[in-house]
Amino acid sequence: MLKPELVAAIADKADLSKDQAGHLLNTILEEITNALGENDPVTLIGFGSFVQRHRGARAGKNPQTGEALTIKASNTVAFKPGKQLKEAVAQYK
């Protein structure tokens, strides 16, 4: 599902215009992004949790030349699905 399809589904189910649904979705995503940027986890009960994780510097290899290189430390986002989401997905096997 792409973002425009999600916006259309939200608009249909919440009885909103597509512009309103798009603004709502963008606001939600912006708030999740801001919270994670401040290292504040976002927990949506039943759906899952987003947390910021730190990845330390590590040794790597250039796949084209095989040359050794150092990959810099970075921050990334991890998602842990909630119980209800896991159960819902398990039904579609």
N, C-alpha and C positions, 0 to 999 in steps of 0.2 A: 504494500500500500504506500502510495506516495502522499506527500503533504497535501496537495489539492484534493485528493480523494478523502483524506482524513477530515479536512475542513468541510467538505460536502456532507460527510456522514454526521459530523457534529451539528452542522446547520440543520440537517433533516431531523435528527433526534431531539435537539434542544429547541426546535422551532425558532431558529435565528436565521438572519440573512447570512449569505456566505461571507460578506465583509465582516460582520460581527463575529462569526465563528472563527475567521482567520485572525482577527485581532485578539480574540480570546486565546487561541492556540499559541500565537506569538508571545503573548503576555506570560502564559504558563511556561513556555520554553525559556523565555528571558529570565524569569524568576528562578528556575532550576539552575540555569547557567550561572547567575549571580551568586546563588547559594554555594554552588560547588567551587566557584572562584574564590570564595571566602573560606574554603575548607569546611563547609557546613553540610553534612549529609542531608539528603532529601529522601524521606520515607513516605511512601504512599501505601498505606496499610491495605493488604490484599493484592496489590500490584507488584511492589518491589521497592528496592532502595538503590539510590545512586550515591556513590561515595567517590571522593577524590583519592587516588592512590599515587604514591611516589615510586618511580622506577629509578633505581640507582644506575650510575654509569657502569657500562659493561664493555667487554671486548667483543668485537664483531669482525666480519669479513666482507670485503667488497665482492659481490657475487660474480662480477665480470672479470676482475683481475685476480681475485683470491688474496689480495693485499689485506693485511691486518689493519684494523682501525678501532678507535674508541668511540662508542656510542654515548653521547652525553646523557646525563641524568635528566629526567623529565617527569612531569605530572600527567596523569591520565585519569579517565573516569571508568569506574567499574559499576556494573549493574548486577544486583542479586535479586532474582525473581521471588515474589512472595508465594505463599502457599496456594492461594486461590488461583493465581496465574499459572502455576505449575500444574494444578489439577485441571484447569480449563484446557491447557495445551495437551495434556496427556489424553484427553478424551478424543482428540483428532488423529489418532494413530492409524 
